[in-house]
Amino acid sequence: MWRDDALYDIVVVLDHNTRPRLRGRGSAVFIHLARENYAPTEGCIALKSHDLRLLLEACRPDAAITVIP
């Protein structure tokens, strides 16, 4: 995944709508870096670099991240 900006310099792939894949439930949902003004994403979760790094440092290989809407 390549972008001209840095939003995908750090990406966490979420296991969203993969097993089973359901039509209309979205796909390719990630946690990635936020724009300076926290502009909306296309359905992803965006965090500032510092916060995303803290989250990743706290995770272990068997960690699960639960997203509650």
N, C-alpha and C positions, 0 to 999 in steps of 0.2 A: 504494500500500500504506500503510494508515494503522493505527497502533497507539496505544494510550493511553500506552504507555511510549516510550522513546527508542531502542529496539533497531533500528529501521529508519531512523534519522536519516542513517546512511551505509550504503549497500547496494551491493555489487558483484554483478552478475548473472553467474552461471557458465554456461557452455555445456554443462551437464550433461544428458545424455539428451535431446538435441534432434535430432540427425542421425545415424542414424535414432532416432526415439522408440521405446523398447522398454517394453512393459507390465511393471510390477513393478519397474522400475529407479529409480523416484523421479522427481520433477520439482520445479520451483521451488526449486532449491538455490542459496543465496546465501552470500556472506560478509557478515556484519552485525555490529553491536555486541553485545558480551557483557553478560549480566547481571552484577551485582556479584560474585556467588558462582560465576560460570561454570556456572550451571545448564545442563543439557543443552538442546539445540535440538531441532527436529523434523527434523533431518537436515542442517541448515546448518552453516557454520563460523562461529564467533563469536570476535571479538577485542576486547580493550579498545580504547577510542577512540584512545589514543596509538599503539598498535601498528598498528591499521588505517590510521591517517594516515601512519605511516612507510612501510608497505607501498605505499600509493597514491602517495606522493611518489617512491618508487623506480621506479614503473612509467612507461613511455613509452606513447604511443598504440598501438604495435604489440606491446605486452608480452603475454605469455602466462603465466598462473598455473597451475601443475600441482599438483593435489592428489593426494598419494599416501596411500592408506589404510593 
